[in-house]
Amino acid sequence: MASALLGRIHLSGLLSDLRPEARALVHEAVTVYKAIRADLPQAVPAWPFGLPARDDPWLALALRTPATTYLTVWRRPGAESTMSLLLPHLRGSAARVDGLYPTASQAVAAWNPDAADLTLTLPTAPSAVLLRLTHTVPDAP
């Protein structure tokens, strides 16, 4: 579900046959999508690690608006549990990082505005998380 949230969600199959936990994840994803979908048409894409290759241990897609960056990050099997990625468009900005999906994720994110660096830990692989970075640029002196 995390893969669809920065695009368009298309649900198919026997959703009614899902286990309650899986059905709850689908419901949560649709709720998150409804909350962010108004931002998506004007958002500009960025690939913090570059375009993904077949064997990359981590993948990331960002969609940027003037005040918000949505970031989906995927950890593949075999990858270290923690990585850092640069978001140069946010250098110097005080960004608040919120985990949007899944809420039960054990992801831990820390933002360093001076280095424009987000450190993210995803304890399990494979896994994915959708983050929202709400940013403000500090006032100029």
C-alpha atoms as an extended CHARMM CRD file, in Angstrom:
* protein
*
       141  EXT
         1         1  MET       CA              0.0000000000        0.0000000000        0.0000000000  PROA      1               0.0000000000
         2         2  ALA       CA              2.8670000000        2.4130000000        0.7180000000  PROA      2               0.0000000000
         3         3  SER       CA              3.8930000000        2.2040000000       -2.9240000000  PROA      3               0.0000000000
         4         4  ALA       CA              0.5640000000        3.5590000000       -4.1560000000  PROA      4               0.0000000000
         5         5  LEU       CA              0.1250000000        6.5040000000       -1.8190000000  PROA      5               0.0000000000
         6         6  LEU       CA              2.1190000000        9.0450000000       -3.8340000000  PROA      6               0.0000000000
         7         7  GLY       CA              0.3010000000        8.1390000000       -7.0280000000  PROA      7               0.0000000000
         8         8  ARG       CA             -3.2130000000        6.8340000000       -7.4490000000  PROA      8               0.0000000000
         9         9  ILE       CA             -4.6270000000        4.0070000000       -5.4080000000  PROA      9               0.0000000000
        10        10  HSD       CA             -6.3170000000        1.2140000000       -7.3330000000  PROA      10              0.0000000000
        11        11  LEU       CA             -7.7680000000       -1.5590000000       -5.1920000000  PROA      11              0.0000000000
        12        12  SER       CA             -8.7250000000       -4.8920000000       -6.6870000000  PROA      12              0.0000000000
        13        13  GLY       CA             -9.0300000000       -8.4860000000       -5.7240000000  PROA      13              0.0000000000
        14        14  LEU       CA            -10.9250000000      -10.1030000000       -2.9120000000  PROA      14              0.0000000000
        15        15  LEU       CA            -10.5170000000       -7.4160000000       -0.2810000000  PROA      15              0.0000000000
        16        16  SER       CA            -13.2770000000       -8.9540000000        1.7760000000  PROA      16              0.0000000000
        17        17  ASP       CA            -11.1400000000      -12.0960000000        2.1550000000  PROA      17              0.0000000000
        18        18  LEU       CA             -8.2620000000      -10.2460000000        3.7870000000  PROA      18              0.0000000000
        19        19  ARG       CA             -7.4150000000      -10.9730000000        7.3970000000  PROA      19              0.0000000000
        20        20  PRO       CA             -8.5640000000       -8.2100000000        9.7680000000  PROA      20              0.0000000000
        21        21  GLU       CA             -4.9910000000       -6.8990000000       10.1920000000  PROA      21              0.0000000000
        22        22  ALA       CA             -4.4750000000       -6.6100000000        6.4330000000  PROA      22              0.0000000000
        23        23  ARG       CA             -7.9150000000       -5.0510000000        5.9480000000  PROA      23              0.0000000000
        24        24  ALA       CA             -7.0540000000       -2.4670000000        8.6210000000  PROA      24              0.0000000000
        25        25  LEU       CA             -3.8520000000       -1.5720000000        6.7090000000  PROA      25              0.0000000000
        26        26  VAL       CA             -5.8390000000       -1.0560000000        3.5040000000  PROA      26              0.0000000000
        27        27  HSD       CA             -8.3620000000        1.1130000000        5.3390000000  PROA      27              0.0000000000
        28        28  GLU       CA             -5.5560000000        3.1370000000        6.9300000000  PROA      28              0.0000000000
        29        29  ALA       CA             -3.8410000000        3.6550000000        3.5650000000  PROA      29              0.0000000000
        30        30  VAL       CA             -7.0370000000        4.8910000000        1.9120000000  PROA      30              0.0000000000
        31        31  THR       CA             -7.6010000000        7.3020000000        4.8010000000  PROA      31              0.0000000000
        32        32  VAL       CA             -4.0450000000        8.6700000000        4.4680000000  PROA      32              0.0000000000
        33        33  TYR       CA             -4.4230000000        8.9780000000        0.7000000000  PROA      33              0.0000000000
        34        34  LYS       CA             -7.6260000000       10.9890000000        1.0910000000  PROA      34              0.0000000000
        35        35  ALA       CA             -5.7920000000       13.3400000000        3.4670000000  PROA      35              0.0000000000
        36        36  ILE       CA             -2.8400000000       14.0130000000        1.1250000000  PROA      36              0.0000000000
        37        37  ARG       CA             -4.2990000000       13.6750000000       -2.3790000000  PROA      37              0.0000000000
        38        38  ALA       CA             -5.0170000000       17.4020000000       -2.7880000000  PROA      38              0.0000000000
        39        39  ASP       CA             -1.2510000000       18.0900000000       -2.5830000000  PROA      39              0.0000000000
        40        40  LEU       CA             -0.2140000000       15.5050000000       -5.1680000000  PROA      40              0.0000000000
        41        41  PRO       CA             -1.1600000000       17.1730000000       -8.5010000000  PROA      41              0.0000000000
        42        42  GLN       CA              1.1400000000       20.1560000000       -7.9410000000  PROA      42              0.0000000000
        43        43  ALA       CA              3.9500000000       18.2080000000       -6.2360000000  PROA      43              0.0000000000
        44        44  VAL       CA              7.3390000000       17.8560000000       -7.9180000000  PROA      44              0.0000000000
        45        45  PRO       CA              9.0400000000       14.4390000000       -7.7920000000  PROA      45              0.0000000000
        46        46  ALA       CA             12.5790000000       13.7840000000       -6.5930000000  PROA      46              0.0000000000
        47        47  TRP       CA             14.5590000000       10.5910000000       -6.1000000000  PROA      47              0.0000000000
        48        48  PRO       CA             16.8800000000       11.1560000000       -3.1090000000  PROA      48              0.0000000000
        49        49  PHE       CA             19.0080000000        8.0920000000       -3.9820000000  PROA      49              0.0000000000
        50        50  GLY       CA             18.7010000000        8.6160000000       -7.7340000000  PROA      50              0.0000000000
        51        51  LEU       CA             16.5800000000        6.4310000000       -9.9660000000  PROA      51              0.0000000000
        52        52  PRO       CA             16.3410000000        2.9710000000       -8.4160000000  PROA      52              0.0000000000
        53        53  ALA       CA             18.2410000000       -0.0470000000       -9.6650000000  PROA      53              0.0000000000
        54        54  ARG       CA             17.0600000000       -3.6130000000       -9.3980000000  PROA      54              0.0000000000
        55        55  ASP       CA             19.4240000000       -4.4820000000       -6.5480000000  PROA      55              0.0000000000
        56        56  ASP       CA             19.4610000000       -1.2420000000       -4.5310000000  PROA      56              0.0000000000
        57        57  PRO       CA             19.0810000000       -1.9830000000       -0.7910000000  PROA      57              0.0000000000
        58        58  TRP       CA             17.0650000000        1.2070000000       -0.1730000000  PROA      58              0.0000000000
        59        59  LEU       CA             14.6850000000        3.1120000000       -2.4630000000  PROA      59              0.0000000000
        60        60  ALA       CA             13.1450000000        6.5220000000       -1.9540000000  PROA      60              0.0000000000
        61        61  LEU       CA             10.6640000000        8.7340000000       -3.7730000000  PROA      61              0.0000000000
        62        62  ALA       CA              9.8800000000       12.2770000000       -2.6470000000  PROA      62              0.0000000000
        63        63  LEU       CA              7.0720000000       14.5520000000       -3.7870000000  PROA      63              0.0000000000
        64        64  ARG       CA              7.6900000000       18.1930000000       -2.9440000000  PROA      64              0.0000000000
        65        65  THR       CA              5.2560000000       21.0490000000       -2.4780000000  PROA      65              0.0000000000
        66        66  PRO       CA              6.2540000000       24.5080000000       -1.1880000000  PROA      66              0.0000000000
        67        67  ALA       CA              5.4880000000       23.5870000000        2.4340000000  PROA      67              0.0000000000
        68        68  THR       CA              5.5640000000       19.7840000000        2.5090000000  PROA      68              0.0000000000
        69        69  THR       CA              7.7150000000       16.9250000000        1.3120000000  PROA      69              0.0000000000
        70        70  TYR       CA              6.1440000000       13.4930000000        1.1600000000  PROA      70              0.0000000000
        71        71  LEU       CA              8.7250000000       10.7250000000        1.2280000000  PROA      71              0.0000000000
        72        72  THR       CA              8.2110000000        7.0220000000        0.6810000000  PROA      72              0.0000000000
        73        73  VAL       CA             11.2040000000        4.8960000000        1.6250000000  PROA      73              0.0000000000
        74        74  TRP       CA             11.5600000000        1.1660000000        1.0420000000  PROA      74              0.0000000000
        75        75  ARG       CA             14.0420000000       -1.1210000000        2.8070000000  PROA      75              0.0000000000
        76        76  ARG       CA             14.7860000000       -4.3060000000        0.9170000000  PROA      76              0.0000000000
        77        77  PRO       CA             15.9860000000       -7.6010000000        2.4080000000  PROA      77              0.0000000000
        78        78  GLY       CA             19.6710000000       -7.5840000000        3.2630000000  PROA      78              0.0000000000
        79        79  ALA       CA             19.8700000000       -3.8130000000        3.7540000000  PROA      79              0.0000000000
        80        80  GLU       CA             21.2390000000       -2.3130000000        6.9370000000  PROA      80              0.0000000000
        81        81  SER       CA             18.4460000000       -1.1550000000        9.2350000000  PROA      81              0.0000000000
        82        82  THR       CA             19.5160000000        2.5080000000        9.2390000000  PROA      82              0.0000000000
        83        83  MET       CA             20.3570000000        4.8340000000        6.3680000000  PROA      83              0.0000000000
        84        84  SER       CA             20.6980000000        8.5370000000        5.7060000000  PROA      84              0.0000000000
        85        85  LEU       CA             19.4340000000       10.4650000000        2.7430000000  PROA      85              0.0000000000
        86        86  LEU       CA             20.0120000000       14.0080000000        1.6340000000  PROA      86              0.0000000000
        87        87  LEU       CA             17.1450000000       16.3890000000        0.9690000000  PROA      87              0.0000000000
        88        88  PRO       CA             19.0510000000       19.4770000000       -0.2170000000  PROA      88              0.0000000000
        89        89  HSD       CA             15.8770000000       21.4750000000       -0.9170000000  PROA      89              0.0000000000
        90        90  LEU       CA             15.2710000000       21.4730000000        2.8640000000  PROA      90              0.0000000000
        91        91  ARG       CA             18.7420000000       22.6480000000        3.9140000000  PROA      91              0.0000000000
        92        92  GLY       CA             18.4230000000       25.0520000000        6.8320000000  PROA      92              0.0000000000
        93        93  SER       CA             14.7180000000       24.4970000000        7.2980000000  PROA      93              0.0000000000
        94        94  ALA       CA             13.1810000000       23.3190000000       10.5150000000  PROA      94              0.0000000000
        95        95  ALA       CA             11.2380000000       20.2830000000        9.3730000000  PROA      95              0.0000000000
        96        96  ARG       CA              8.7960000000       18.2590000000       11.4000000000  PROA      96              0.0000000000
        97        97  VAL       CA              8.8130000000       14.5850000000       10.4310000000  PROA      97              0.0000000000
        98        98  ASP       CA              5.5670000000       12.6420000000       10.7550000000  PROA      98              0.0000000000
        99        99  GLY       CA              5.0870000000        8.9790000000        9.9610000000  PROA      99              0.0000000000
       100       100  LEU       CA              1.9030000000        8.7920000000        7.8930000000  PROA      100             0.0000000000
       101       101  TYR       CA              1.7540000000        5.1310000000        6.8970000000  PROA      101             0.0000000000
       102       102  PRO       CA              1.7060000000        2.6410000000        8.3980000000  PROA      102             0.0000000000
       103       103  THR       CA              1.0650000000        4.1190000000       11.8080000000  PROA      103             0.0000000000
       104       104  ALA       CA              2.1420000000        0.8550000000       13.4230000000  PROA      104             0.0000000000
       105       105  SER       CA              5.5580000000        1.2120000000       11.7720000000  PROA      105             0.0000000000
       106       106  GLN       CA              8.5080000000        1.1800000000       14.1080000000  PROA      106             0.0000000000
       107       107  ALA       CA             10.3340000000        3.6440000000       11.8670000000  PROA      107             0.0000000000
       108       108  VAL       CA             12.5220000000        6.1780000000       13.6280000000  PROA      108             0.0000000000
       109       109  ALA       CA             13.4420000000        9.3580000000       11.7530000000  PROA      109             0.0000000000
       110       110  ALA       CA             15.7340000000       12.2190000000       12.7380000000  PROA      110             0.0000000000
       111       111  TRP       CA             16.1550000000       15.4350000000       10.7410000000  PROA      111             0.0000000000
       112       112  ASN       CA             19.4110000000       17.4330000000       10.6680000000  PROA      112             0.0000000000
       113       113  PRO       CA             18.6120000000       20.8250000000        9.0630000000  PROA      113             0.0000000000
       114       114  ASP       CA             22.2400000000       21.9680000000        8.7770000000  PROA      114             0.0000000000
       115       115  ALA       CA             23.2810000000       18.9170000000        6.7720000000  PROA      115             0.0000000000
       116       116  ALA       CA             19.8560000000       18.5210000000        5.0610000000  PROA      116             0.0000000000
       117       117  ASP       CA             20.0720000000       14.9100000000        6.1630000000  PROA      117             0.0000000000
       118       118  LEU       CA             17.3090000000       12.5460000000        7.2510000000  PROA      118             0.0000000000
       119       119  THR       CA             18.4230000000        9.4800000000        9.1810000000  PROA      119             0.0000000000
       120       120  LEU       CA             15.8560000000        6.7100000000        9.0590000000  PROA      120             0.0000000000
       121       121  THR       CA             15.7070000000        3.3520000000       10.7820000000  PROA      121             0.0000000000
       122       122  LEU       CA             13.3120000000        0.6700000000        9.5670000000  PROA      122             0.0000000000
       123       123  PRO       CA             13.8140000000       -2.3320000000       11.8630000000  PROA      123             0.0000000000
       124       124  THR       CA             12.3750000000       -4.9660000000        9.5300000000  PROA      124             0.0000000000
       125       125  ALA       CA             12.9980000000       -5.8460000000        5.9050000000  PROA      125             0.0000000000
       126       126  PRO       CA             11.2900000000       -5.7830000000        3.5720000000  PROA      126             0.0000000000
       127       127  SER       CA              9.3250000000       -2.7700000000        4.7120000000  PROA      127             0.0000000000
       128       128  ALA       CA              8.2360000000        0.6780000000        3.6050000000  PROA      128             0.0000000000
       129       129  VAL       CA              7.0660000000        3.8760000000        5.2260000000  PROA      129             0.0000000000
       130       130  LEU       CA              5.4650000000        7.1130000000        4.0670000000  PROA      130             0.0000000000
       131       131  LEU       CA              6.7520000000       10.1920000000        5.8820000000  PROA      131             0.0000000000
       132       132  ARG       CA              5.6460000000       13.8010000000        5.7370000000  PROA      132             0.0000000000
       133       133  LEU       CA              8.1960000000       16.5360000000        6.3120000000  PROA      133             0.0000000000
       134       134  THR       CA              6.4950000000       19.8340000000        7.0180000000  PROA      134             0.0000000000
       135       135  HSD       CA              9.0450000000       22.5520000000        6.5940000000  PROA      135             0.0000000000
       136       136  THR       CA              9.5360000000       26.2040000000        7.1910000000  PROA      136             0.0000000000
       137       137  VAL       CA             12.5350000000       28.2300000000        6.1450000000  PROA      137             0.0000000000
       138       138  PRO       CA             13.9430000000       30.2390000000        9.0350000000  PROA      138             0.0000000000
       139       139  ASP       CA             13.7260000000       34.0230000000        8.8160000000  PROA      139             0.0000000000
       140       140  ALA       CA             16.7340000000       35.6630000000        7.2090000000  PROA      140             0.0000000000
       141       141  PRO       CA             18.8740000000       37.7800000000        9.5720000000  PROA      141             0.0000000000
